[in-house]
Each structure stands twice: as C-alpha cells, then as structure tokens.
Amino acid sequence: MLEFAILGLLHQAPMHGYELRKQLAQVLGGLRSISYGSLYPALRRMQAAGLITTDEPTPRALLPADAPPLTGRRGKVVYTITADGKERFHELVSQTGPEAYDDGGLFGVRLAFFRHTAQDARLRILEGRRRTVERQREGLRSSLARTRERLDRYTLELQRHGLESVDREVRWLSELIDSERREATEPGTTEPGTEHREAGGAARPDPGQPNTT
C-alpha cells in the first residue's frame, strides 16, 4: 500500500519527504499513521530498486522546524519518480483482482488514484468491492439473526450500527458504479490512464488527437 501511494503522489509531482508524509496522511486518511521511521526506509528501498531518484538540496535550503532529527538542518531532499517507477505505478494501477478491493484500506488508496486508472478497470474494482461488502453484509445479517435473542440491547444496537454502515457502503458503491457506466456510454469521454507510452515510460499523444508539432 505504501509503495503504491508514494508512486501515485510522485507521479503527480516531485516532493521532499516532509511534504510527502503530509500528502500520504491525506491519501490514507485515518487508515494508518505514516511515521518517518516507516517512510524513509520505504523511500530507500524504492530508490535502490530504481523507482525513484533524489535531488540533493543546496546547503541554504533549510527544512521546516518540525522536520525529523535524522534529516539534520541540511536542505530538503526531493524525490522524483523515474521511468521505471512510472511503469511500476501503471502496473499496480491496472490490477483489478481481489488484491485491489478485498482490503478496505487498499481499496481506499486505489480510489484516491482512480483518475490514473482506465475506466474499465475502475468499474471492475468497484464491482469487486461491492461484492466483497455485500458478502460482509450477509454475514452480519446471519449473525444478527442467530444471536438476536441472546444479546443485550447495547450489543444489539452496536451490531445494527455496523449493518447500517455496510448498507451505506453498498449504496455508495452502487452510485459510483452507475456513474461509471453512464460515463462509459457518453461520447467523447476522456479515458485516464490510457495514454500511449513509448519505451522507457515516456508519454506520447493519443493517436486521436491532432499533431500540433
């Protein structure tokens, strides 16, 4: 999840570690807290794998006052995605199997980068997530029916609250799926994530667009 989120953010723009951590917190929301102790080892592994590069700062570029001690008072190291990193991101973003939707946390991260995902892939992920949540809903309903008579009213209300939350997610997913299907039938819809790329990950214009060079 962390690699995917980092590549997605750096695919949009280069960032230094301090800003990257802030953006990750927004993408991941309350799912998990990203510490510098987990972020920087991940960045080092990705750099060693050739997915990102670093731009060493000038001596006078100082870090924010609350930056972690391990960075000292030198300038900000800027992280940039490489061509290999872009290829890896497009590989991850095109995955539509259970790994993309069974885990609610990873599904949320995938949703945050849906603008980079092809429309047919978005639809398969949303439908897969809805099937997963519907199975969870059926399990909750069965459990509630079996244990209703043995539960005190507070535990019963807690289970009802959980069931209502799952019901809301199913409705929300259905709305997103309906929206995707409507867009798929509308002419002239721009497809994200379907740009043609040359070897090495460089983007080239879509064949349907006029050549302005």
Secondary structure, DSSP 8 states (H G I E B T S, - for coil): -HHHHHHHHHHH--EEHHHHHHHHHHHHTTS----HHHHHHHHHHHHHTTSEEEE---TT----TTS-GGGTTS---EEEE-HHHHHHHHHHHT--SGGGTSSHHHHHHHHHTGGGS-HHHHHHHHHHHHHHHHHHHHHHHHHHHHHGGGS-HHHHHHHHHHHHHHHHHHHHHHHHHHHHHHHHHSTT---TT--EE-TTS-EE--TTS----
